[in-house]
Amino acid sequence: MKKGIVAILKGTFLVSGDALRNWKFILFASALATIMIASSHAADRKVHQIAAMNDEVRELRSEFVETRSRAQRLKLESTIRERVREVGLLPAQSPPRKILINATP
């Protein structure tokens, strides 16, 4: 056990007879670590994109609600009467009548 620790500290395990096996493992571990780091960065990037999109959705939803309430106010009869009065039109004094046409030949 003591020889193994000394070999690791001196680095002789990298130049000994079966060093190729050790190098393969080191390269494999390094590649695995690189992939894990890249995956973590990609996940963080996605989280930031999701947060930005959620903010955009909230903003668009509030804009939609504001526009819908403005449209509902514009459709009110009192608002329409005020706008029509500016043009010079007034509401009818008598109620409308139905006109029935008998289309018999």
N, C-alpha and C positions, 0 to 999 in steps of 0.2 A: 504494500500500500504506500509506504514511504517512497519507494522507487517511482511509483506512478505519479505521485504529486511532484517529485523533483523533476521527472521527465516533462511534465506539463509546464512547470515553471521555467525550465531551461529551454524548452521548445524542441527537445530531441525527438519527440514523437512525430514531428513534421519532416524529419530528414532520415529517419531510420528505415529499415528494410520494408516494412509494410505501411509506409507513409502515404502511398497512393490511396489506400482505403480511408485514412484519416482526412486527406485533402478532399476526397469525394464527399465525405460527411460534412466537412466545414463549408464547402461550396453549396451543398444541399440546404444546410441550415441557414446560410446567408441568403440564398434565393427565397426560401420560405419566409424569412424575416422581411425581405423586400416586398414580397407579395402581400404580407399582412399589413405592412405600413401603407402600401398603395391602396389596399382595400379600405383601410380606416380613413384615409384622406378622401376617398370617393364617397364613403358613407357620410362623412362630415359635410362634404359639398352638397349632397342630396338633402341633408337636414336643413342647410341654409337656404337652398332653393325652395323647399317646402314652406319654410317660415316666410320667405318673401312672397310666395304665392298666396299663403293664407292672409297676409296683410293686404295684398291686392284684392282678394275676394271680399274681405271686409269693406274695403274702400268702395268697390263696385256695388256691393249690396246696399251700402248707405246712400250712394248716388241714385240707385234704382228706387229706393224708398222715397227719397226726396223728390225725384221726378214724378213718381206715381202720385204722391200727395199734391204736387203742384197741378198735375193733370186733373185730379179730382176736384180741386178748387176751381179750375177753369170751366169744368162741366156743370157747375152749380147754376141753377136758374137765375139767382140773383146776380152772379157775375156776368152771365150772358145778357141780362136785361141792362146792366150798366154799360156794357160795350155797345149794345145795339142803340141805346139812348144817345150815345155820343155821335152815332151816325145820323140820328134823326128819326129812327123808327120807334114807335110806341106799341105797347101791347093792344090787342084787339079789344074793343068795347063789348062786342057780342060774341057769344061762343060760336065755334065753327059748326057748320051744318054738313050732313052727309048728302052727297048727290048720288042718287040711285038711277042707273040707266038700265032699262029693260031692252035687251038686245034680241028681240024676237023678230024674225023675218016676215 
